Amino acid sequence: MTPELGATQIVIELLYLVASVLFILSLKWMSSPTTARHGIWAGEIGMVLAIGGTLLNHGMSYHLIAIGLVLGTIIGVPLGRVAMTAVPQRTALSHAFGALCVTLVGSAEFYLRSPDISPFMMSVLSLEVILGGLTVTGSLMAAGKLQEILPQRPLTYKGQNLVNFLLLAGALVIAVTLVLHPGSRSLFPFMILIALAFGVLLIIPIGGADMPTVISLLNGYAGLSAAAMGFVLNSKLLIIAGALDGSSGLILSIIMSKAMNRSFTNVLFGAFGQVQAAAAGGEEAKPVRSATPEEAAAILSAANRVIVVPGYGMAVAQAQHKVRELYDALTKRGVDVRFAIHPVAGRMPGHMNVLLAEADIPYDRLIEMDEINGDFPQTDVALVIGANDVTNPAARTDTTSPIYGMPILDVDKAHTVMVIKRSMNPGFAGIDNPLYYLDNTLMLFGDAKAFVGSIVRELAGGHG
């Protein structure tokens, strides 16, 4: 190695080392709202350094890289300009693109190296393309469900789980065969096709209510496939970054499953969201009490303690900035206003935190479920904005309910509950909510943004 090449290699390794440290710090900082912005910057700088170090390698096809960067920019810029409500499906698409890259690189490496591939390398390469392939189609299916292009309810048929296991077993049998006989090139495409089919069949029986867990699980799969690619390409940085991504995704999935009192097997194979969908309409005849914006404003202005519970309905209506105006109006009147955050509220992990942070609501006002649940009995008003399943008291009382045992926000224990909702339709899980029929509940029917705006105007008028 010439001195110039040796010096370049040292620079590359240093850049990779710094990038790896920044990736680790990024995950650490993003675990807290107060340091999340630092975490994003650390991750972005680390990725820039990683790309820069890779470009310093000799023998790179810079014209092909330039073409890739241009195409990626053309695709990426429009995808980055999505509404906050579309962030979950946008995240799912990111997983699909990353997994597609891993699958294509793994395929190219196989055909370049075969049949001279060691058993260990062939094992890692098989893991790479199987995980990558199922993540591609699985993420696309998840994005379709979140965008409501595909049915949000579970799509099931008899013997579905058996078919899925047989498909996965088939892919693994091919992988073992290729480990023993890496020259059997004709088998490789079938392994990829089976992985792609498995990704579709894995996601279609999962209901929309479980999409937050599925998104984080697919993130874990994408990370593990990237780590496997790191072994194939002999890239320490890819191994580190993929392992961080994979482990964090899997850990988050476990945390979210616990938050729903569900197991991984129940999330993946339980067809949750279908059980009571047909029965939900039967509850429409129950009487409910409703209120106008004027009445809601009067109740809120007379309160001392208010807890706001945001949900996906707030995201759809893009009401977070109006919620901030409501927070300011009530705070000026001396009302103690806090926000109760359920771990699986919305359509992706941390969805509500992101929306409220975008509206500049103070971080210390965002309280996690376990910490705030004991305060509801001493709360004058619980204002639920578009949250359904995470406030459903059937989880505590109805042993026949699919969500029985799931930890919920105890909003029904507040002195008065006000629920902003467009209609009496059940939530994403397809389960009716008895909260709406309680004596201390008032339904505020309408678009969340418009209704909250009307409350704010009433408060301003009354204050003036």
C-alpha positions as CSV (number, residue, x, y, z in Angstrom):
1,M,0.0,0.0,0.0
2,T,1.4,3.4,-1.0
3,P,1.7,6.1,1.7
4,E,-1.1,8.1,0.0
5,L,-3.4,5.1,0.1
6,G,-2.4,4.4,3.7
7,A,-3.2,8.0,4.8
8,T,-6.5,7.9,3.0
9,Q,-7.5,4.6,4.7
10,I,-6.7,6.2,8.1
11,V,-8.9,9.1,7.3
12,I,-11.7,6.8,6.2
13,E,-11.5,4.7,9.4
14,L,-11.5,7.9,11.5
15,L,-14.6,9.2,9.7
16,Y,-16.3,5.9,10.2
17,L,-15.4,5.9,13.9
18,V,-16.8,9.4,14.4
19,A,-19.9,8.5,12.4
20,S,-20.5,5.4,14.6
21,V,-20.2,7.5,17.8
22,L,-22.6,10.0,16.4
23,F,-25.1,7.3,15.6
24,I,-24.9,6.0,19.2
25,L,-25.3,9.5,20.6
26,S,-28.2,10.1,18.2
27,L,-30.2,7.2,19.6
28,K,-29.4,8.3,23.2
29,W,-30.4,11.9,22.6
30,M,-33.6,11.0,20.8
31,S,-34.8,9.1,23.9
32,S,-35.7,12.5,25.5
33,P,-37.8,15.3,24.0
34,T,-35.4,18.0,25.3
35,T,-32.4,16.5,23.4
36,A,-34.3,15.0,20.4
37,R,-33.2,17.9,18.1
38,H,-29.5,17.2,19.0
39,G,-30.1,13.5,18.3
40,I,-31.4,14.3,14.8
41,W,-28.5,16.6,14.0
42,A,-26.0,13.9,15.3
43,G,-27.6,11.3,13.1
44,E,-27.5,13.5,10.0
45,I,-23.9,14.6,10.6
46,G,-22.9,11.0,11.2
47,M,-24.6,9.9,7.9
48,V,-22.8,12.7,6.0
49,L,-19.4,11.6,7.4
50,A,-20.2,8.0,6.6
51,I,-21.0,8.8,3.0
52,G,-18.0,11.0,2.8
53,G,-15.7,8.3,4.1
54,T,-17.2,5.8,1.6
55,L,-16.6,8.2,-1.3
56,L,-12.9,8.4,-0.4
57,N,-12.5,4.7,-1.2
58,H,-10.5,4.2,-4.4
59,G,-12.1,2.5,-7.3
60,M,-15.5,4.1,-6.7
61,S,-17.7,4.6,-9.8
62,Y,-18.4,8.3,-9.1
63,H,-20.5,8.8,-12.2
64,L,-22.9,6.1,-11.1
65,I,-22.9,7.5,-7.6
66,A,-23.8,10.9,-9.0
67,I,-26.7,9.4,-11.0
68,G,-27.9,7.7,-7.8
69,L,-27.7,10.9,-5.8
70,V,-29.7,12.8,-8.4
71,L,-32.3,10.2,-8.6
72,G,-32.5,9.9,-4.9
73,T,-32.9,13.6,-4.5
74,I,-35.7,13.7,-7.1
75,I,-37.6,11.0,-5.2
76,G,-36.6,12.1,-1.7
77,V,-37.5,15.8,-1.8
78,P,-41.2,15.3,-2.6
79,L,-41.4,12.4,-0.1
80,G,-40.0,14.7,2.6
81,R,-42.7,17.3,2.1
82,V,-45.6,15.3,3.6
83,A,-48.1,16.3,6.2
84,M,-47.6,15.3,9.7
85,T,-50.5,12.9,9.4
86,A,-48.6,11.1,6.6
87,V,-45.4,10.6,8.6
88,P,-46.2,7.0,9.6
89,Q,-46.7,5.8,6.1
90,R,-43.7,7.9,5.0
91,T,-41.7,6.1,7.6
92,A,-42.9,2.7,6.3
93,L,-41.8,3.7,2.7
94,S,-38.4,4.6,4.1
95,H,-38.1,1.1,5.5
96,A,-39.2,-0.3,2.1
97,F,-36.5,1.7,0.2
98,G,-33.8,0.8,2.7
99,A,-34.7,-2.9,2.6
100,L,-34.9,-2.9,-1.2
101,C,-31.3,-1.5,-1.3
102,V,-30.2,-4.3,1.0
103,T,-31.9,-6.9,-1.1
104,L,-30.5,-5.6,-4.3
105,V,-26.9,-5.4,-2.9
106,G,-27.2,-8.9,-1.5
107,S,-28.4,-10.2,-4.8
108,A,-25.5,-8.5,-6.6
109,E,-23.0,-9.9,-4.2
110,F,-24.3,-13.4,-4.5
111,Y,-24.0,-13.5,-8.3
112,L,-20.6,-11.8,-8.2
113,R,-19.2,-14.3,-5.7
114,S,-21.0,-17.5,-6.4
115,P,-19.9,-20.3,-6.2
116,D,-16.8,-19.1,-4.2
117,I,-18.8,-18.2,-1.0
118,S,-17.9,-19.5,2.4
119,P,-20.7,-21.2,4.4
120,F,-20.6,-18.3,7.0
121,M,-20.9,-15.6,4.3
122,M,-23.6,-17.5,2.5
123,S,-25.6,-17.8,5.7
124,V,-25.3,-14.0,6.4
125,L,-26.1,-13.2,2.8
126,S,-29.3,-15.4,2.9
127,L,-30.3,-13.7,6.2
128,E,-29.8,-10.4,4.5
129,V,-32.0,-11.0,1.5
130,I,-34.7,-12.8,3.4
131,L,-35.1,-10.1,6.0
132,G,-34.7,-7.4,3.3
133,G,-37.2,-9.0,1.0
134,L,-40.0,-9.5,3.6
135,T,-39.4,-5.9,4.9
136,V,-39.8,-4.5,1.4
137,T,-43.3,-5.9,0.8
138,G,-44.3,-5.8,4.5
139,S,-43.5,-2.1,4.7
140,L,-45.4,-1.4,1.5
141,M,-48.4,-3.2,2.9
142,A,-48.1,-1.3,6.1
143,A,-47.9,2.0,4.2
144,G,-51.0,1.0,2.2
145,K,-53.0,0.3,5.3
146,L,-51.9,3.5,7.0
147,Q,-52.8,5.5,3.8
148,E,-56.1,3.6,3.7
149,I,-55.3,2.4,0.1
150,L,-55.6,-1.1,1.5
151,P,-58.3,-2.3,4.0
152,Q,-57.3,-1.4,7.6
153,R,-59.1,-4.4,9.0
154,P,-57.3,-7.7,9.2
155,L,-57.6,-9.8,6.0
156,T,-57.6,-13.5,7.0
157,Y,-58.4,-16.9,5.6
158,K,-58.4,-20.4,7.1
159,G,-54.9,-21.9,7.6
160,Q,-53.2,-18.5,7.0
161,N,-50.6,-18.8,9.7
162,L,-49.8,-22.3,8.5
163,V,-49.2,-21.0,5.0
164,N,-47.0,-18.2,6.3
165,F,-44.9,-20.7,8.3
166,L,-44.5,-23.0,5.3
167,L,-43.4,-20.1,3.2
168,L,-40.8,-19.0,5.7
169,A,-39.7,-22.6,6.1
170,G,-39.3,-22.9,2.3
171,A,-37.1,-19.8,2.2
172,L,-34.9,-21.2,5.0
173,V,-34.6,-24.6,3.3
174,I,-33.4,-22.8,0.2
175,A,-31.0,-20.8,2.3
176,V,-29.5,-24.0,3.9
177,T,-29.2,-25.6,0.4
178,L,-27.3,-22.5,-0.8
179,V,-25.0,-22.6,2.2
180,L,-24.2,-26.3,1.3
181,H,-24.2,-25.7,-2.4
182,P,-23.5,-22.0,-3.2
183,G,-23.2,-22.8,-6.9
184,S,-27.0,-23.6,-7.1
185,R,-27.7,-20.1,-8.6
186,S,-31.2,-21.0,-9.9
187,L,-32.5,-21.4,-6.3
188,F,-31.6,-17.8,-5.3
189,P,-34.4,-16.0,-7.1
190,F,-37.0,-18.3,-5.5
191,M,-35.6,-17.5,-2.0
192,I,-36.2,-13.8,-2.7
193,L,-39.7,-14.3,-4.2
194,I,-40.7,-16.3,-1.2
195,A,-39.4,-13.6,1.1
196,L,-41.4,-11.0,-0.8
197,A,-44.6,-13.1,-0.7
198,F,-44.1,-13.7,3.0
199,G,-43.9,-10.0,3.7
200,V,-47.3,-9.4,2.1
201,L,-48.9,-12.3,3.9
202,L,-47.4,-11.4,7.2
203,I,-48.9,-7.9,7.2
204,I,-52.4,-8.3,5.7
205,P,-53.8,-10.2,8.7
206,I,-52.7,-7.4,11.0
207,G,-55.2,-4.7,11.9
208,G,-54.6,-1.0,11.7
209,A,-54.6,-0.7,15.5
210,D,-51.3,-2.7,15.6
211,M,-49.6,-0.6,12.9
212,P,-47.4,1.4,15.4
213,T,-45.9,-1.9,16.7
214,V,-45.6,-3.3,13.1
215,I,-43.8,-0.1,12.0
216,S,-41.2,-0.4,14.7
217,L,-40.8,-4.2,14.1
218,L,-40.2,-3.6,10.4
219,N,-37.6,-1.0,11.4
220,G,-35.9,-3.7,13.4
221,Y,-35.9,-6.1,10.4
222,A,-34.5,-3.4,8.1
223,G,-31.7,-2.7,10.6
224,L,-30.8,-6.4,11.0
225,S,-30.7,-6.9,7.3
226,A,-28.4,-3.9,7.0
227,A,-26.1,-5.3,9.7
228,A,-26.0,-8.6,7.7
229,M,-25.0,-6.6,4.6
230,G,-22.2,-5.0,6.7
231,F,-20.7,-8.5,7.2
232,V,-21.1,-9.3,3.5
233,L,-19.4,-6.0,2.5
234,N,-16.9,-6.1,5.3
235,S,-18.2,-2.7,6.6
236,K,-17.8,-2.2,10.3
237,L,-19.9,1.0,10.1
238,L,-22.8,-0.8,8.5
239,I,-22.7,-3.6,11.1
240,I,-22.8,-1.0,13.9
241,A,-25.5,1.2,12.3
242,G,-27.6,-1.8,11.4
243,A,-27.3,-3.4,14.8
244,L,-28.3,-0.1,16.5
245,D,-31.3,0.3,14.2
246,G,-32.3,-3.4,14.5
247,S,-32.0,-3.6,18.3
248,S,-33.7,-0.3,18.9
249,G,-36.6,-1.3,16.6
250,L,-37.1,-4.6,18.3
251,I,-36.8,-3.1,21.8
252,L,-39.4,-0.5,20.9
253,S,-41.7,-3.2,19.6
254,I,-41.4,-5.0,22.9
255,I,-42.2,-1.8,24.8
256,M,-45.2,-1.1,22.7
257,S,-46.5,-4.7,22.9
258,K,-46.3,-4.4,26.7
259,A,-48.1,-1.0,26.5
260,M,-51.0,-2.9,24.8
261,N,-50.7,-5.9,27.1
262,R,-50.2,-8.0,24.0
263,S,-47.5,-10.5,22.9
264,F,-45.6,-10.5,19.7
265,T,-47.4,-13.6,18.5
266,N,-50.8,-11.9,19.2
267,V,-49.8,-8.8,17.3
268,L,-48.5,-10.7,14.3
269,F,-51.0,-13.5,14.2
270,G,-54.0,-12.4,16.3
271,A,-56.0,-10.5,13.5
272,F,-56.7,-7.8,16.1
273,G,-59.3,-5.2,15.0
274,Q,-61.7,-7.7,13.4
275,V,-63.4,-9.4,16.3
276,Q,-65.9,-6.7,17.2
277,A,-66.0,-4.7,14.0
278,A,-69.4,-6.2,13.1
279,A,-70.9,-5.5,16.5
280,A,-69.8,-2.0,16.8
281,G,-72.7,-0.6,14.9
282,G,-75.2,-2.0,17.4
283,E,-74.1,0.6,20.0
284,E,-75.3,3.6,17.9
285,A,-78.7,3.6,19.6
286,K,-77.3,4.3,23.0
287,P,-78.0,7.9,24.2
288,V,-75.1,10.3,24.5
289,R,-74.9,13.9,25.8
290,S,-73.3,16.5,23.5
291,A,-72.2,20.1,24.0
292,T,-71.6,23.2,21.9
293,P,-68.3,25.1,21.8
294,E,-69.8,27.8,24.0
295,E,-70.7,25.2,26.7
296,A,-67.3,23.5,26.4
297,A,-65.5,26.8,26.8
298,A,-67.6,27.6,29.9
299,I,-66.7,24.3,31.5
300,L,-63.0,24.6,30.7
301,S,-62.8,28.2,31.9
302,A,-64.3,27.1,35.3
303,A,-61.8,24.3,35.7
304,N,-58.6,24.3,37.8
305,R,-57.0,21.2,36.3
306,V,-57.3,20.0,32.7
307,I,-55.7,17.1,31.0
308,V,-55.7,17.0,27.2
309,V,-55.6,13.5,25.6
310,P,-54.4,13.8,21.9
311,G,-55.0,11.1,19.4
312,Y,-55.0,10.4,15.7
313,G,-58.1,12.5,15.1
314,M,-56.0,15.5,16.2
315,A,-53.4,14.6,13.7
316,V,-55.9,14.1,10.8
317,A,-57.5,17.5,11.5
318,Q,-54.0,19.1,11.9
319,A,-55.3,20.7,15.1
320,Q,-52.1,20.7,17.1
321,H,-51.6,24.5,16.6
322,K,-55.2,25.2,17.7
323,V,-54.5,23.0,20.7
324,R,-51.5,25.2,21.5
325,E,-53.8,28.3,21.3
326,L,-56.2,26.5,23.7
327,Y,-53.3,25.7,26.0
328,D,-52.2,29.4,26.0
329,A,-55.8,30.7,26.6
330,L,-56.4,28.4,29.6
331,T,-53.0,28.9,31.1
332,K,-53.5,32.7,31.1
333,R,-56.7,32.0,33.1
334,G,-54.6,30.1,35.7
335,V,-55.8,26.7,34.6
336,D,-53.2,23.9,35.0
337,V,-53.1,22.2,31.6
338,R,-51.2,19.0,30.9
339,F,-51.1,16.4,28.1
340,A,-51.5,12.7,28.6
341,I,-49.5,10.6,26.2
342,H,-50.3,6.9,25.6
343,P,-47.4,4.9,24.2
344,V,-49.4,3.7,21.2
345,A,-51.5,6.8,20.5
346,G,-51.4,7.7,16.8
347,R,-50.0,5.6,14.0
348,M,-46.3,5.4,14.9
349,P,-44.1,5.5,18.0
350,G,-44.0,9.0,19.5
351,H,-46.5,10.4,17.0
352,M,-48.3,12.6,19.5
353,N,-45.0,13.9,21.0
354,V,-43.9,15.0,17.5
355,L,-47.2,16.8,16.7
356,L,-47.3,18.6,20.0
357,A,-43.6,19.5,19.8
358,E,-44.2,20.9,16.4
359,A,-46.8,23.3,18.0
360,D,-44.2,24.3,20.6
361,I,-46.1,23.0,23.5
362,P,-43.6,22.8,26.5
363,Y,-42.0,19.4,26.9
364,D,-42.6,19.3,30.6
365,R,-46.4,19.4,29.9
366,L,-46.2,16.1,28.0
367,I,-46.8,13.4,30.6
368,E,-46.5,9.7,29.9
369,M,-49.4,7.4,30.8
370,D,-47.9,5.7,33.9
371,E,-47.1,9.0,35.4
372,I,-50.4,10.8,34.8
373,N,-53.0,8.1,35.3
374,G,-53.2,8.6,39.0
375,D,-54.1,12.3,38.5
376,F,-57.4,11.8,36.6
377,P,-59.6,11.4,39.7
378,Q,-58.4,14.9,40.8
379,T,-58.8,16.4,37.3
380,D,-61.8,18.7,36.6
381,V,-61.8,18.1,32.8
382,A,-60.3,15.5,30.6
383,L,-60.4,16.7,27.0
384,V,-60.0,13.9,24.6
385,I,-59.1,15.0,21.0
386,G,-59.5,12.2,18.5
387,A,-58.2,9.4,20.8
388,N,-60.4,6.3,20.9
389,D,-58.9,2.9,21.7
390,V,-56.4,4.3,24.2
391,T,-59.2,5.7,26.4
392,N,-61.6,2.7,26.2
393,P,-62.6,1.6,29.7
394,A,-63.7,-1.8,28.3
395,A,-60.0,-2.6,28.6
396,R,-60.5,-2.7,32.4
397,T,-64.0,-4.1,32.7
398,D,-65.0,-6.2,29.7
399,T,-63.3,-9.6,29.8
400,T,-64.7,-10.4,26.3
401,S,-63.1,-7.4,24.7
402,P,-60.1,-7.9,22.5
403,I,-58.3,-5.1,24.3
404,Y,-59.1,-6.4,27.8
405,G,-56.0,-5.9,30.0
406,M,-54.5,-3.2,27.8
407,P,-53.3,-0.3,29.9
408,I,-55.3,2.8,29.0
409,L,-55.6,6.4,30.0
410,D,-58.1,6.6,32.9
411,V,-60.0,9.6,31.5
412,D,-63.3,8.2,32.7
413,K,-62.2,8.9,36.3
414,A,-62.1,12.7,35.7
415,H,-65.0,14.8,37.0
416,T,-66.0,15.7,33.4
417,V,-64.9,14.1,30.2
418,M,-65.2,16.0,26.9
419,V,-64.6,14.1,23.7
420,I,-64.0,15.8,20.3
421,K,-65.0,13.4,17.6
422,R,-66.5,13.6,14.1
423,S,-69.0,10.8,14.7
424,M,-69.8,7.8,16.9
425,N,-67.8,5.4,14.6
426,P,-65.4,3.1,16.4
427,G,-61.7,3.7,16.4
428,F,-58.9,2.0,14.4
429,A,-59.3,-1.2,16.4
430,G,-63.0,-1.5,15.3
431,I,-64.2,-1.6,19.0
432,D,-67.0,0.6,20.4
433,N,-66.0,2.8,23.3
434,P,-68.4,2.8,26.4
435,L,-66.7,6.0,27.5
436,Y,-69.0,8.0,25.2
437,Y,-72.1,6.9,27.0
438,L,-71.1,7.6,30.6
439,D,-73.0,10.3,32.6
440,N,-69.9,12.4,33.1
441,T,-69.0,12.4,29.3
442,L,-69.9,15.2,26.8
443,M,-69.5,14.5,23.1
444,L,-68.2,17.5,21.1
445,F,-69.1,16.5,17.5
446,G,-67.1,18.1,14.7
447,D,-63.7,18.6,13.1
448,A,-61.1,18.8,15.9
449,K,-59.4,21.9,14.4
450,A,-62.6,23.8,13.9
451,F,-64.1,22.8,17.3
452,V,-61.0,23.7,19.3
453,G,-60.7,27.0,17.3
454,S,-64.3,27.8,18.3
455,I,-63.5,27.1,22.0
456,V,-60.5,29.4,21.8
457,R,-62.7,32.2,20.3
458,E,-65.3,31.7,23.1
459,L,-62.6,31.9,25.7
460,A,-61.1,35.0,24.2
461,G,-64.5,36.7,24.0
462,G,-65.4,35.8,27.6
463,H,-62.0,36.9,28.8
464,G,-62.4,40.2,27.0
